[in-house]
């Protein structure tokens, strides 16, 4: 029997970071700063926090009527994104002495227009690749929070902010969301420009958002981009992927995906196995070509005059050896696989899959991106859903929903519908 549909929250729900929905901007900011004071010494999510600037902004906002549902909301910004008056150092020693940015990235400017309070810059891996920064997992300091949006994920998971800007080129939003037990939105490739973001690969870079819940992600996306995310008109049809085509998946993660599918079916959805599609297993290789070629185009000057980490240098060297023909072939092959996939999934709304191989691993290495990078080569929107824990460790296990390119509203709609059952 299908469960009754829970009511969708019309505004941002109360969370550890929002305090109460009726709180003033100053109240919310002071709550955020108190959480930073309490947890930052251990978690190390922030590059910089503009306390006085944020306080001045919050006081000004409390003097005017709210203009959006993000009014007075503290926001963290991944340190590959320009914020006026703040250097964009991208976690790189080569950019340690860059001057402050002279303008906000358009996404940051839009958040300010909506009344959000830009609190500061969050830690990223080196130039949004693999070399980790100092951030630690918010629930187990011996583990990684994931990458490259490590600081943004940890800041949200600890209640320091209720919204943070992220990005994804391989798995940089979905994986830290899954590890840290929060919600993450990966936008469709090319739907919204990444102006003001440091480029890693122009063939793959997309905007990401992180929030405590899917409901809060939906509110943020609706406000920022003017989206309309209605309830699903009918129970969705979901294709279920266990992730094994892309690499190892822990038994607990496979169980989390299966449990999510059962929950969806109990709520009225139809869950079907992902059909075998030619080319899926090869997507990781196509992604690697697009990543390496794009990184060399964007960052190749570091090979001559910079000091990139060994892993980043290896990526840039790999990209330098690639020509336009290899890059064009990888793009065409990925696009052909995507076409076959959605032909095979006619009538399916979203794909349910692991957002990571399992729980966050011990150590500082950011974890295996395999469960997102192949999907990301197709330019798909994705929403990482919290709601499961690993029986052995008690740590979060995150699954993700993926949709057709450009169908961000559909993925958000199904994710909000499903998340309500996962958390009820």
N, C-alpha and C positions, 0 to 999 in steps of 0.2 A: 504494500500500500504506500502511496506517495505521502510524504510529509506535507503538512500545511506550509505555505510559503511564509517565511518570517518577513516582518516589515523591514524595508530598506531604510537605513538612517538618512534623513534629509540633509543633515549637516555633519560636520566633523564630530565624531563621538568623543566623549571625555576619555583621555588616556593619561598615562604618567607624564607625558610631555605637554599636553594641552591643559592639564589641571582640570578645570571645568569649562564647559562651553561658554558660560556667561562671564568668564574671567576677563579682566581688562588686558590690553596689550602689555602693560607694565607687569601685571600679575604673571602672565604667561612667561614673559622674559625672565623675571626674577626666579621663577620656578626652574626654567631651563638653566640659568646660571648656577643655581644651587645644585642641580644634578651634575653639572660640569665640575663644580668644586668637589663633589662627593666621589665621582668616578674617574675623572680624567687622569689622575695620577697613576691609576692602574691600566686603564684602557688606551689612553693616548690617541684619541680620535682626531684631535684638532692640530692644525698647523698654526692657526691664529684665531683669536676670539676678540672681536671689537666690542668690548663691554660698554664703553661710554658712548660710542656711536649708536649702538643698538638701543641703549637706554634713551638717548635723545629721540630716536625714531619712535620708540614705543610711547613716549610721553606725547609726542606730536599726534600720533594716531589716536590716542585716547581723547583728543580734543575734537575729533571729527567723527561723523557717523560712519559706521562700517560700509564699505563699498563692495565687499565680496565676502565669501565664506572663509577666505584666507586672511582676513583682516587681523593683524596683531599676531600672526603665527610666526614663531622663530624658525628660521630655515638655515641649514648648513649647505655649503657649496663646495663640491669637490675641487681640489686645487689643480685642476686643468682648465677651469672655467674662469673667465675674467670677471673680477669685481673691481669697480673703480676705486683707485687709491690703494689697492693691495697688490703686491707682486703675485704673478702666477708662476710658481716655481716647479710645479708638476713632479714633486718628489725627486728632482734631479740635481745633482751637484753641479752640473753644467749650467743650471739656471739660478744658482744661488744668489747671484748679484743682479738679476734683472730688475728694472725699475718698476714701480707700481703701474698697474694698468690705468690707462687714461679714459676708459669707458667700461660700462657693464656689458657683458654678453647679453644679447636680446632676451634670453630666458630669465636672467637675473633682473633685467629692467622690467620685464613683465611681472615678475613676482613683486617688485616694489610697487608697481602700479596697482596691484591688487591689495596692497596693504600688508604684505608679509614683511617681517623684520629679518634682514640678512645679518646673521649672527657672526659668521666667520667662515674660514676655509678649513675643510676637512682633508685628512691625509689620503694620498693616493700612492700606489706603487709608482716606481720610476717611469714617468711618461706614459702611464696607464698600461704598462706591460707587466712583467712578472716580478721584478726585483722589489721586495716588500719594504714598506715603511715601518714605523714603530708600533702601529696599532695592534692590539691584542683582542682576542675573542671576548665579548662581553660576559659570557657565561662560563668560560674556562680560560684563564689567562695563559695557559700552556698551549693553546691552540690558535690557529690562524682565524681571522674573521673573513678570509677570502680576499679577493682582489678583482679589479684594481680599485673599486669603490669602497675600500676597507674602512676609512674613517667615517664616511657617510653612513654605512650600515651600522657600525658600532655606535655612532652618535644617536641614531634612531632607536636601536635596540636597547640602549640604556636610558631612554627617556630624556636625553639632552635636547633633542629637537623632535617635533612630530613630522618633519618633512625635510628631505635632503636631496640635492641634485646629485645624480650619478651619471654614468655613461656606460655603454657597452660596445666593445669591438669583438669580443669572443664570448666571455661569460661574466663580464665585470659588474653587472647588476644582479642577474639571476642567482649566481653562485653565492655572493655575500649575503643576499637576502635569505637564501636557503640555510646557510650556515648559522646566521644570527637569529633566525626565527621571526622575520618581519616580511612585509609585502614589498614587491618590487615590480615596476613597470618598465619594460623594454619597448620603446616605440618602434614602429615600422621604419625600415631603412628609407631615408629620403623624405619622409612625410613632413618632418619639421627640421629645419636646417640647424646645424651645429655651429653656427657662427659664434665666435668668442670662446670656443672650445679648442684646446690644443689638439691637433690632428695626430692620430696614430696611423690609421689607414682610412683614406677618404672613401674607399670601396665598402667599408664596414661600419664606420663610427655611427652610433645612434645615441640619442638622449635617453637617460634613465631617470626614474624617480623612485625614492624609497620612503616608506611610511610604515607605521605600526600595523595597519590593517588594510585590507583591500578597499573597504569603504572609504578610508581616507585617501587612498590613491585615486579613486574615482572622483571624489570631490576636487582634488588638486588638478586632475586632467581636465575636468569640465571647466574649471575656472581659468586655467592657464590657456587652454586652446579653444575654449568655447564649444566643447563637445557636448553632445547629448547622449547620455548612456542610460537608456531605458531598461526596464526589466526584460528578460527574454519573453517574446510573445508566446512561445510554446516551449516546453521542456527541451533543452538542447540535446543534440546528438554529438557524442564525444568519442573520438578514436583514442585508444589507450596504447601507449608505447612503453615497454619496460626498460628501454634505454640500452639494452644489451648489444644492439647493432652498432653502438658508438663506443663501447668499452665496458669495463667492469662496473657493476652496480651492486652495492651491498644488499644483503638479504632484507635488512630493515627498510631500505629505500624501496625495494621492489614491493614489500608489504605495504608501505605507505601509499604507493601508487595504486595498488590493488584495493586498499581500503577506501581511497578517495573515489575510485570508480564505483565501488559498492554504495557509498554514500550518495553519489550522484544518481545511481539507478533507483535507490530507495526514495529519492526526492522526485522521481518521474523522468529522469533523463534516460536516453538510450546510450549504452556504452558498448562499443564494438572494438575488436582488435585492430591495431594499425596494420593495413595490408602490406605485403612485401612490395617494395617499390625499387626498381632498378636505379642504382646510383646513390642510395642513401649512405652506404658505408664509405663511399668515396668522397663525401662532402667534406670530411675533415681535411683531406689533402687539398681540395680546392680552396678551402678557407685559409689554409696555411700559405698558399701562393698569394692570395689576395692580401693577407696580412703582411707578409714579408715585402712584397712589391710596394704596397702602400706605405709601409713604414720607411722604406728606403727613400721613397719620393718625398715624404714629409720630414724625415729626420736624418737623411744621409749626410748632412754636413757635420754631424757629430763624429762620423768616422774620421774626418780629417782633423778637426780642431777640438773635439770634445773628449770626455772621459766616460763613455757609457759603461754600464756594468757588462760583465762578460756575456750574459744572456741577451741583453739588448744588442750588443755588438754582433753577436752571432746572427740575430735576426736581420740586422742591417746588412751584414755581409751576404746573407742568403738572398735578400732582396736585390742587392747590387748585381747578383749573377743572373737575375731573371730579366727577360725582355718583354716587350709589349705582347708578343704572341702568346707567351705562357700566361700572362695576366688575362688576356682576352679569352683564352681557352678555358681558364678556370671559371671566369664569370659566365661564359656561355654554358659550360657543363653544369654549373650550379643552377642556372636558370632553367635548363632542360629538366633537371631532376625535380625542381619545384613544380614545374608544369605537370609532370607525371604524377607527383604526389597529390596535387589537388584534383587532378582528373580521377584518381583512385578514391579520393575522399569526397566525391560529389554528395551533397546533402549533409556532410559533417560540418559542424560549427567550429570546433576546436579540437586540438590534440592535447591529451594529458600525458605528461612525461616527467621523469625525474628532473629536478633543477640542479642536481649535483650527484656525484656517485654515492654519497652517504653523508655522515656527519663531518664537521670540520676536522681535518687531520691535526695531529699534534705537530708543534713546531711553527716556524714562521713562513714556510713555503705556502703559497696562496691556494694550493689545491688544484685538482685536475679539472680543466674547463671542458672536457669532452662532451658532457651532457647538454651543453648549450652551443658550442661553437659551430657544429654542423647545422643546427637549426638557424643560427645567426647568418650563416652563409647564404641562406635563402631570403634574408631580409624580413623575417617574420616578427610581428608584435608578440610579446609574451608578458604574462603576469605570473610572478612567483607567489605562491600561496603558503602561508604558515598554517600550522595546525596539527602537525605530527611531531612525535618525539621518538628517539631511539631508545628501546627498552634497556639496552645495556648501559648507556651513559646518561640518559635523561636529556641529551642535547637535541636541538631542533633538527628536523628533517623537512625540507621544503620541496614541494612539487611545483610544476609549472603548467600553465595552459598556453598554447600557441595557436595563432590564427593566420588566416590568409594575409598576404602583404596588403597594408593599408587598412585592414579591418580592426583597428585598435579598439573602436567602440564595442565591437562584438566580443572581443576577448575580455575587456573590462566588464561587460555586462554579465557574461557567463561566470567570470571569476567572482564577482560580487554575489551572484546568486548561489554559487557553490560554497563560497567561504562562509556564508551565513549558516549553512548546515554543518560545516566542519567545526565551527566554533560554538554552536548552540548546544 
